[in-house]
């Protein structure tokens, strides 16, 4: 088997596993703060739990898969042309599976706590009678769109390629904490279809009947964020297409990552450059 093919498959495996495990961690610890500790830490503590968890995940997996752990973020990155559709689909599947696994482990733990009610609750999102403030479906939809818009826009603005490195996880984690501070009293703050799906499957009842809103609204927020980002940050992800018109296309790494450095020379298998006298 070709070495490059083997390396590519190994990289694909690492990124998919990273997204799956990262999303499972986000659901277990983030939603766990609602289910297991909500009465003790309240909305501020829950928001910080979500923000700090995402911050940690971004530092751990950001250099591997980008640390999306959110289908809406992956959609924004796809529309920003940083990954291809195949990679996006792999990420979405990994994120949904990870969310279900994380919710399943949390459900098992929650069942060990006496008198803890999980039916039609379990940290799931909701509107109307399932909202802390009783917000209606239209208001919940608008809130989820705008809150997800902020999160995805910040993510796209602080990253240039696929990886989430350097200090970039800090503003992303802070933005996630902020959207939870605003969103928890309204809808229990989804801004992530995977985060909504996992708990809803185990909560049942109204959580499942209202799930559609928390699958669709965040994705629309991701689309809007990607559209505005292309208008306000035209230099992201660095105008490669313009450079290619001058120097020719560069070799590509998996999922649209571009190799830096000089143009390939003879030692890299590129065309040999003749000296002027040999021309």
Secondary structure, DSSP 8 states (H G I E B T S, - for coil): --HHHHHHHHHHHHHHHHHHHHHHHIIIIIIHHHHTTHHHHHHHHHHHHHHHHHHHHHHHHTTTT----SHHHHHHHHHTTSS-HHHHHHHHHHHHHHHHHHHHHHHHHHTTSTT--TTTTTT----GGGSTT---HHHHHHHHHHHHHHHHHHHHHH-SSS---TTHHHHHHHHHHHHHHHHHHHHS----HHHHHHHHHHH-THHHHTHHHHHHHHHHHHHHHHHHHHHH-TTTTTTHHHHHHHH----B-GGG-B--SS---GGGT------GGG-
